Amino acid sequence: MGSKNIFVNENIKLRLINIEYSYKQKFASSDPKIIQDAKDDFEADIRRIYKEETHQDLTQNIEIYTSKELVHQNEESGYDGTAIHITDKKNEVNQLHIISEGSADNKDWTYNFFGLFLGMDDSQYNATKEFTRKAKKKAGNDKNLKTYSMGHSLANNNQVMVQLIDGEYDEVYGVNGAQVSVDHLFKADEHLRYTMLKKFKVNTFKELNSLPKEDLKKAITKYYKDKGVTANITQRISKDDPLYGVSGKADFITFGDVKMKDTNTDVKGIRSIIDNIPDEEVRSIQTFLRKYSDDYKKGGLNGFVLASTGIDAELVGSIFSADGNMAKGKIVKDRFGDIQVMVKNIGEKMPAFIKFFHTILNNSGTFVDQLKENGYIDETQKKSIKKQLKIVNNKISDIEIQYQQLKYALSTNNVVAIVYYVCELVGSVKELKAALETLDTETKDALKLIVDGHSIVQMLNALSKGKGFSYKGSDIYFTGKSGSGETIKVNLSSAVRIYQNGMKIVEDMEEAISKYQKVYSQEIDEDFVDKKQAIITAIHHMEENPSHYAFDLQFRLAAGFNHTFDKLEKISVHESFHTGALPANDGIVAELKKQATEKRDFIKNIRESIEKLFEKEEMISQLFDFQP
C-alpha cells in the first residue's frame, strides 16, 4: 500500500484541488489559531471526501503545511500552495501531496498573460519549486517519501515546469492546466537553452527564437522525454476550457498523458475560434507586448499600458480636472515641458500601439461570428457586440486625429488649443472606456460560459455523468427516484452535515438537561435533606440533654427563669419543615426531555428518508455515521 498513491481516485484529486481554494484566506492569516483551526477543518474535509468517494476511512496520520509558512517569495509572486503529508508506519505509507493553487486572483491572471503568453516571468515556478523542496524537508525528506503534485489552471504550468526542469515529483496531475510555452522554458531552464543552442548550431537566444517553432517544440519535447520526466505527468483537459482554447497558439507545448473531456455539449469550445487567428498576427502581438516586459514588472498592467501608449495619465488628468479654462491654461503653462515630452512619447509609441490594437480589432469580427456559431452568444448579442466594437474602432481613430491636432498646437505654442485638444483626447478616452464597459456587459454571459469550461466542478460532473451523483461547490449530490417516479437530487454532504450537527446539538441539549437535573438534585433536594437532618439531629440532642441548655440565655428568658437554682428538666420540640415555593421540577424536566426527543426524531427522520430514497446505496448510512 505504501507505494500506491492514496489519492489515485481522480474525483478525490479534483475535489481536493477545488476545496483547497476555499482555505486561501485562512491559511494566509497572521493568527496562529485561525491557521490551526483551518488545518483541522481541511484535514476533516480530506477525510470526508475520501470517505464519500471510496466508501472507506482514511485512517492514516495527516499533517498540513502551507506556502505562507515555508515560502518567502509567495507574496511577491502571488503563489499559494498547500502540502498534505500522509504517514502510516505500520503500512509503510509516507506520501506528500502538493496542491498548488491556480488562477484565483488578479495576480494569477496577470501572470497567466505575461508569464505564460510572453514567457517573461518565472517567479511562480520558482515559488512552486521552493515550496515543494521545503515541504519535502518538513516531511523528513526520507528516501521512501513519495511526492505527488496536483493542480488546476496556472498551478499545472508551475508543477509541470518544476517536474520538467527539476524532476521533483513521482506523479503530476493537472486539470484544465495552463500549458508551458517555449519562451517560458527557455527563460527558466538554462540547461535546455544551452542544449538547444548547441543542437541548432546558433549562438544567441535571438537566433534560437527565430527558428521554426515546430522544430523547436519537437526538439524540446524529445529533450524532456529523454530526460525521463514526462512519463508520470497526467493532464485532464476539457474541450471547453479557455486555456485549452489558446494553447494551440503562442508556441505552447502540452506534456504528459492528456485525457480530453467534453464538459459542456451545448457549446463547442473556443479552440476552433482561436485557431482561426493567423500565427503571424499572434506573434506580432507577442512581439509588441514583449517590448514592455520591464514596465509590466515595475508597474503591473497599468505600467504596461502607460508605457506602451506614451500617455502621461497624471498630467492629462490634472489638466482635465482643473476648474475652468484659466486653471487649465495655468497647468499647461507651468508644465509645458512635460506636455512636450508626453507628445513626443505618444508620437513614438502610439502608432505601434494603434497597429497592435487594430490587429486585435481586425480579428474581432471573425471571433464574434465564431462565438455565435459555437453556441456562446445569440444573434442579438452578436449584433450588439459588433456595434460596440465599431464604436471602439471609431474612438481609436479619433484619438489618432486628436494626437495630430495636439502635436500641431504644441508646435505653435497655442495654449488655448493645447488645452482644448488635451480635453478632447481625454474625452475620447472616456468614451472609449464607456464603450468597452458596454462591451463587457454584452459579453458577460458568453464569458461566463467560456470561464465555466475552466471549472473543476464542471469536469467532476462530466466525469460522473450517468453514475447517479454530481457535484456543486465542495458537496456531492445523489440523484434518486421518489415513489411516484419523480427525480430527486439530494445534497448528501449537506444532509450529513445537518444530521451530524443536529445530533450534536440534541446531545448537547440532553447533556444540559442531565446537568440541570443533577444540579437541582444537589442544590435543592439533597441540600434540603442534609439541612433537615442537621436540624433534627440538633433537636434530638436538645431533647435528650436538656440540662446542657439550662444556662442558655435565650431559653432562660423565654421560660421566665429568674433564679440561679432553677432547673430545665425537659425540652420537647414539635417540628414542621417547609420550603419556599418551588416550580414543579419534574414537569420541567419532562418537557425539556420531550423537546429533545422531538428534535432527535426529526433529525433521524431526515436521515431515514434519504436512506430510504437510496436504499441500495449502503454507503449512505456509512456517511451519516462517519466521524473525521
Buried (B, 14 or more C-beta within 10 A) or exposed (E): EBEEBBBEBBBBBBBBBBBBBBBBEBBBBEEEEBBEEBBEBBBEBBBBBBBBBBBEEBEBEBBBBBBBBBBEBBBEBBBBBBBBBBBBEEEEBBBBBBBBBBBBEEBBBBBBBBBBBBBBBBBBBBBBBBBBBBBBEBBEEEEEBBBBBBBBBBBBBBBBBBBBBBEBBBBBBBBBBBBBBBBBBBBBBEEBBEBBBEBEEBEEBEEBBEBEBEEBBEBBBEBBEEEEBBEBBBBBBBBBBBBBBBBBBBBBBBBBEBEEBEBBEEBBBBBEBBBEBEEEBBBBBBEBBBEBBEBBBEBBBEBBBBBBBBBBBEBBEBBBEBEEEEBBBBBBEEBBEBBEBBBEBBBEBBEBBBEBBEBEBEBBEEBBBBBBEBBBBEEEBBEBBBBBBBBBBBBBEBBEEBBEBBBEBBEEEBBEBBBBBBBBBBBBBEBBEEBBEBBEEBBEEBBEBBEBBBBBBBBBBBBBEEEEBBBBEBBBBBBBEEEEEEEEEBBBBBBBEBBBEBBEBBEEBBEEBEEBBEEBEEEEEEEEEEEEEEEEEEBEEBEEEBEEBBEEEEBBEEEEBEEEEEEBEEBEEEEEEEEEEEEEBEEBBEEBBEEBEEBBEEBBEBBEEBBEBBEEBEBBBBBBEBEB
